[in-house]
Amino acid sequence: MQRLNPDYAASTKRVSTHDVPTRPTQPKVQEWDQSVAVGQQAVQAVVEFLQHPQIKQRWMNTQLVHSVEDDPRYQPLGIDLLWVVPEQSFLRCMTIEVKGDRYDRTGNFFFETVSDLQRNTGGAVVITRSEWLFYYFVNSGVLYCLPMAQVKPWFLANLPRFRERVAQSRRGGSQWRTAGRLVPIATVLREIPAVSCFRKEGEQWIKGN
């Protein structure tokens, strides 16, 4: 969920576009401000999740979460959060990319492969150097925690299996088109058991699909 300048804007992944019709001449336009709001909501939810006492006790004992969304050193790497957890007798700092998605009823993840079709620049999933992708559906409160060491090579190796979608984004007078793949959530959970899922119910986070 990176806050980027307009020239780099196409590489953002603040909001999913996988409900966009596949008509390349007139793709649905995503407004930048709306995408920013969804991304900010997702980052806030992830930070609250990692710091929740229930999650710290039963899943990962978070010691620190630090946002680097606005740090230009991390933006090209697709890293939004630094996450510190204990590992044996040491503390380990891991990196997280956050993706916010409004379209929770499709049954798919939207993995961006090309951030700007005109420039042919790599999409979020391709360029990210993060260790985790935290994919949050803002309307349903469902969070998927995907270890990228397993998910990224699996996705790239299986790219032809997944349908492509193209969307158009707009910020002021600038417009650009992005492309990505619709990846069934059920397929990811079945083929990559290390993916974890949590659902927010009231003030609690419930583990499981």
C-alpha positions in Angstrom: 0.0 0.0 0.0 2.5 2.5 -1.2 2.0 6.2 -1.4 3.8 7.1 -4.6 4.4 10.1 -6.8 2.3 10.3 -10.0 5.1 9.0 -12.2 5.3 5.9 -10.1 1.6 5.7 -9.3 0.8 2.8 -11.6 2.7 0.4 -9.4 0.4 0.9 -6.4 -1.8 -2.0 -5.2 -4.1 -0.2 -2.9 -7.3 -1.6 -4.3 -8.2 -4.7 -6.3 -9.7 -4.3 -9.8 -10.8 -7.8 -10.4 -14.5 -7.0 -11.0 -13.5 -4.9 -14.1 -15.1 -6.2 -17.3 -12.7 -7.6 -19.9 -13.3 -4.9 -22.6 -9.9 -3.4 -23.2 -11.3 -0.4 -25.1 -13.3 0.9 -22.1 -12.1 -0.5 -18.8 -13.7 0.8 -15.6 -11.8 3.8 -14.2 -10.5 3.5 -10.6 -10.2 6.9 -8.9 -6.9 7.3 -7.1 -8.3 8.9 -4.0 -10.7 6.0 -3.5 -7.8 3.6 -3.9 -5.7 5.5 -1.4 -8.6 5.4 1.2 -9.0 1.6 0.8 -5.2 1.1 1.2 -5.1 3.2 4.3 -8.0 1.3 5.8 -6.2 -2.0 5.1 -2.9 -0.9 6.6 -4.7 0.3 9.7 -6.5 -3.0 10.1 -3.2 -5.0 9.6 -1.4 -3.0 12.2 -4.3 -3.5 14.7 -4.3 -7.2 13.9 -0.6 -7.6 14.5 -0.8 -5.7 17.8 -4.0 -7.5 19.0 -3.3 -9.4 22.3 -5.1 -12.5 21.0 -2.9 -12.7 17.8 0.3 -12.0 19.8 -0.5 -14.9 22.1 -1.8 -17.5 19.6 0.0 -16.7 16.4 2.9 -14.2 16.3 4.2 -12.4 19.3 4.6 -9.0 17.7 7.1 -6.7 19.4 7.0 -3.8 17.0 5.2 -2.7 13.8 6.6 0.3 11.9 5.1 1.8 8.8 7.4 2.6 5.9 4.6 3.4 3.4 6.0 6.9 2.8 9.6 6.0 2.8 11.1 6.3 -0.7 13.7 3.7 0.1 11.0 1.0 0.6 8.4 2.1 -2.0 10.1 0.5 -5.1 10.5 -2.7 -3.1 6.8 -3.1 -2.4 7.2 -2.9 1.4 4.7 -1.2 3.6 5.4 -2.4 7.1 8.4 -3.6 9.2 7.4 -6.3 11.6 9.5 -7.4 14.5 8.9 -10.8 16.2 10.9 -13.1 18.5 12.9 -15.9 16.9 14.7 -18.2 19.3 16.8 -15.9 21.5 16.8 -13.0 19.0 14.4 -10.5 17.4 13.7 -10.8 13.7 12.5 -8.0 11.5 10.3 -9.1 8.6 8.7 -7.1 5.8 5.1 -6.9 4.8 3.2 -5.6 1.8 -0.4 -4.7 2.4 -3.1 -5.0 -0.2 -6.7 -3.7 0.3 -9.5 -5.1 -1.7 -13.2 -4.2 -1.7 -14.4 -7.1 -3.8 -14.8 -9.9 -1.3 -17.5 -11.8 -3.0 -15.6 -12.9 -6.2 -13.7 -15.7 -4.4 -10.5 -14.4 -6.0 -7.3 -12.6 -5.2 -6.2 -10.0 -7.7 -2.5 -10.2 -8.3 -1.1 -7.3 -10.3 1.4 -8.3 -12.9 1.8 -5.1 -15.0 1.5 -1.7 -13.3 1.4 0.4 -16.5 0.7 -1.3 -19.8 2.0 1.6 -21.8 5.3 1.5 -20.0 5.3 -2.2 -19.5 6.4 -1.9 -15.9 6.3 -4.8 -13.5 3.2 -5.1 -11.2 3.1 -5.3 -7.4 3.4 -9.1 -7.1 6.3 -9.2 -9.6 8.4 -6.4 -8.1 7.8 -6.9 -4.3 10.6 -7.8 -2.1 8.4 -8.3 0.9 8.5 -11.5 2.9 4.7 -11.4 3.5 1.7 -10.2 1.6 -1.2 -9.3 3.9 -4.3 -9.3 1.7 -7.3 -7.6 3.5 -10.9 -7.5 2.3 -12.1 -4.3 3.9 -15.8 -5.0 3.6 -15.8 -8.4 5.2 -12.9 -8.0 7.6 -11.1 -11.1 6.2 -7.3 -11.1 6.2 -5.1 -13.6 4.4 -1.4 -13.8 5.4 0.6 -15.1 2.5 4.3 -16.0 2.8 5.8 -14.7 -0.4 8.8 -17.1 -0.4 6.2 -19.7 -1.4 3.4 -17.7 -3.0 5.4 -15.6 -5.5 7.3 -18.5 -7.3 4.1 -20.6 -7.2 2.1 -17.8 -8.8 4.7 -17.0 -11.5 5.0 -20.7 -12.4 1.3 -21.1 -12.7 0.5 -17.8 -14.4 -1.2 -19.3 -17.5 -3.8 -21.0 -15.2 -5.3 -17.7 -14.1 -7.6 -15.3 -16.0 -6.3 -11.8 -16.8 -8.0 -8.5 -16.0 -7.2 -5.0 -17.2 -8.2 -1.8 -15.3 -7.8 1.9 -15.8 -6.8 4.2 -13.0 -7.0 8.0 -12.9 -5.4 10.7 -10.8 -6.2 14.2 -11.9 -5.4 14.4 -15.6 -3.2 11.3 -15.6 -4.5 7.9 -16.5 -2.9 4.5 -16.8 -3.9 0.9 -17.3 -2.9 -2.0 -15.2 -3.1 -5.8 -15.7 -3.3 -8.7 -13.3 -4.6 -12.2 -12.7 -7.6 -13.5 -10.9 -6.4 -16.2 -8.6 -9.0 -18.3 -6.8 -8.6 -18.1 -3.1 -9.6 -21.8 -2.7 -6.8 -22.8 -5.0 -4.2 -20.8 -3.0 -5.3 -22.3 0.3 -5.3 -25.8 -1.2 -1.9 -25.6 -2.8 -0.1 -23.5 -0.3 -1.0 -24.7 3.2 1.3 -22.1 4.8 -1.2 -19.3 4.0 -3.2 -18.2 7.1 -6.6 -16.7 7.2 -8.3 -14.6 9.9 -11.7 -13.0 10.1 -12.5 -10.0 12.3 -15.6 -10.5 14.4 -16.3 -7.5 16.7 -13.1 -7.0 18.6 -11.8 -10.5 18.0 -9.9 -12.2 15.2 -11.0 -15.7 14.4 -8.5 -18.0 12.7 -9.8 -20.1 9.8 -11.6 -19.7 6.5 
